[in-house]
Amino acid sequence: MSTHYETRLYRIGRWWAVDVPELALHTQCRTIDEAEDMARDAIGAALGIRPETVGLKLVVPEVAALLESVLAARRRRAVADAAEQKALADAARTLSDDLRVSPGDACRLLGVSQQEMSQLSQAARDSTDARPRLLGPPNNTGATRPRQPRPAPPPRPSWALADDTRAP
């Protein structure tokens, strides 16, 4: 026999009616928190099992459509949050690795704290992101240019070298 039951709650004045249709159980209480406890206790007593082993799915038919719209909005927000984190991680990697922007400036540009920037940089390094490391805007074909190697810096003049590094 299943230990997971759908429990339906109906508002009756200041009380909640609690029904477990699968077992034909009914009880009532004042709050939804009490409803969960009352349903578990009733199911446990009816089946002779410990109440804490009973799983419940609370359903309030009167507000199901309202709650479904809230759940749908939360799912959309979770998808948008994941997309934002990916975009931030990609931007952090591009700013720090490709464009050599200082961490402080990257934080300012992305609108994140230094701690968040560190986490984003770590996430970007740990990701399996296969995008090529790029430098610069797309060219006129719409494709991005691969990162160009930097030329070697010119040698420092002898007058710019510290005394202890001059050759004898």
C-alpha positions as CSV (number, residue, x, y, z in Angstrom):
1,M,0.0,0.0,0.0
2,S,1.2,3.5,-0.9
3,T,2.5,5.9,1.8
4,H,2.0,8.9,-0.4
5,Y,-1.5,10.4,-0.5
6,E,-3.2,13.4,-2.0
7,T,-4.9,15.5,0.6
8,R,-7.5,18.0,-0.4
9,L,-8.1,21.1,1.7
10,Y,-11.3,23.1,1.6
11,R,-11.9,26.4,3.4
12,I,-15.0,26.4,5.6
13,G,-15.3,29.7,7.4
14,R,-12.3,30.0,9.7
15,W,-11.6,26.2,9.5
16,W,-9.9,24.0,6.9
17,A,-11.7,20.7,6.0
18,V,-9.1,18.0,5.3
19,D,-10.0,15.1,3.0
20,V,-7.9,12.1,2.0
21,P,-10.2,10.7,-0.7
22,E,-8.1,7.5,-1.3
23,L,-8.7,6.4,2.3
24,A,-12.1,8.1,2.8
25,L,-10.7,10.1,5.8
26,H,-11.9,13.5,6.9
27,T,-10.7,15.9,9.6
28,Q,-10.6,19.6,10.2
29,C,-8.2,22.2,11.6
30,R,-7.4,25.9,11.8
31,T,-4.2,26.3,9.7
32,I,-2.6,24.5,6.8
33,D,0.3,23.5,9.0
34,E,-2.1,21.8,11.3
35,A,-3.8,20.2,8.2
36,E,-0.6,18.5,7.2
37,D,-0.1,17.1,10.8
38,M,-3.7,16.1,11.1
39,A,-3.7,14.3,7.8
40,R,-0.5,12.4,8.6
41,D,-1.9,11.4,12.0
42,A,-5.2,10.3,10.5
43,I,-3.5,8.2,7.8
44,G,-1.0,6.7,10.3
45,A,-3.9,5.7,12.6
46,A,-6.0,4.3,9.8
47,L,-3.1,2.2,8.4
48,G,-1.3,1.4,11.6
49,I,2.0,3.1,10.5
50,R,4.1,5.9,11.9
51,P,2.7,9.3,10.8
52,E,6.2,10.6,9.9
53,T,6.5,8.0,7.2
54,V,3.4,9.3,5.3
55,G,4.0,11.5,2.3
56,L,1.4,14.1,1.4
57,K,0.5,16.2,-1.6
58,L,-1.6,19.1,-0.3
59,V,-4.2,20.3,-2.9
60,V,-6.4,23.3,-2.4
61,P,-8.8,23.1,-5.4
62,E,-10.2,26.6,-4.8
63,V,-6.8,28.3,-5.4
64,A,-5.2,25.7,-7.6
65,A,-5.2,27.9,-10.7
66,L,-3.8,30.8,-8.7
67,L,-1.0,28.7,-7.3
68,E,-0.3,27.2,-10.7
69,S,0.4,30.6,-12.1
70,V,2.8,31.3,-9.2
71,L,4.6,28.0,-9.9
72,A,4.8,28.8,-13.6
73,A,6.3,32.2,-12.8
74,R,8.8,30.6,-10.5
75,R,9.9,28.2,-13.2
76,R,10.3,31.0,-15.7
77,R,12.3,33.0,-13.1
78,A,14.6,29.9,-12.5
79,V,15.2,29.6,-16.2
80,A,16.0,33.3,-16.5
81,D,18.3,33.2,-13.4
82,A,20.2,30.3,-15.0
83,A,20.5,32.2,-18.3
84,E,21.7,35.3,-16.4
85,Q,24.4,33.3,-14.5
86,K,25.6,31.8,-17.7
87,A,25.8,35.2,-19.4
88,L,27.6,36.7,-16.4
89,A,30.1,33.8,-16.3
90,D,30.8,34.1,-20.0
91,A,31.2,37.9,-19.7
92,A,33.5,37.5,-16.6
93,R,35.7,35.1,-18.5
94,T,35.8,37.3,-21.6
95,L,36.6,40.4,-19.6
96,S,39.3,38.8,-17.4
97,D,40.9,36.3,-19.8
98,D,40.4,37.8,-23.3
99,L,40.3,41.5,-22.7
100,R,42.5,41.6,-19.6
101,V,40.2,43.9,-17.7
102,S,41.1,44.3,-14.1
103,P,38.9,42.4,-11.6
104,G,37.7,45.7,-10.1
105,D,36.7,47.1,-13.4
106,A,35.0,43.9,-14.4
107,C,33.0,44.0,-11.2
108,R,32.0,47.5,-12.0
109,L,31.0,46.7,-15.6
110,L,29.0,43.6,-14.6
111,G,27.5,45.1,-11.5
112,V,28.6,42.4,-9.1
113,S,30.7,42.3,-6.0
114,Q,34.3,41.0,-6.0
115,Q,33.1,37.8,-4.3
116,E,30.5,37.2,-7.0
117,M,33.1,38.0,-9.6
118,S,35.5,35.4,-8.1
119,Q,32.7,32.8,-8.1
120,L,31.7,33.6,-11.7
121,S,35.3,33.4,-12.8
122,Q,35.7,30.0,-11.1
123,A,32.4,28.8,-12.6
124,A,33.6,29.9,-16.0
125,R,36.9,28.0,-15.6
126,D,35.1,24.9,-14.3
127,S,32.5,24.9,-17.0
128,T,32.7,22.7,-20.1
129,D,32.0,25.8,-22.2
130,A,33.4,25.0,-25.6
131,R,33.1,28.5,-27.0
132,P,36.4,29.8,-28.4
133,R,38.1,32.5,-26.5
134,L,37.5,35.6,-28.5
135,L,38.8,39.1,-28.6
136,G,37.0,42.0,-30.2
137,P,33.7,42.5,-31.9
138,P,32.4,40.4,-34.8
139,N,33.9,41.2,-38.2
140,N,31.7,42.2,-41.1
141,T,30.8,38.5,-41.9
142,G,29.1,38.2,-38.5
143,A,31.7,35.7,-37.3
144,T,33.9,36.6,-34.4
145,R,37.7,36.9,-34.8
146,P,39.9,34.4,-33.0
147,R,42.2,35.8,-30.4
148,Q,45.4,37.2,-31.9
149,P,48.7,36.6,-30.2
150,R,50.2,39.7,-28.7
151,P,53.6,40.8,-30.1
152,A,56.6,40.6,-27.7
153,P,57.2,43.8,-25.9
154,P,60.2,45.8,-27.0
155,P,63.4,45.3,-25.0
156,R,63.8,47.9,-22.2
157,P,66.5,50.4,-22.8
158,S,69.7,50.0,-20.7
159,W,68.9,53.2,-18.8
160,A,65.6,51.7,-17.6
161,L,67.2,48.6,-16.1
162,A,67.9,48.4,-12.4
163,D,71.5,48.5,-11.4
164,D,71.6,44.9,-10.2
165,T,70.3,43.6,-13.5
166,R,72.9,45.2,-15.8
167,A,75.4,42.9,-17.3
168,P,79.1,43.5,-16.4
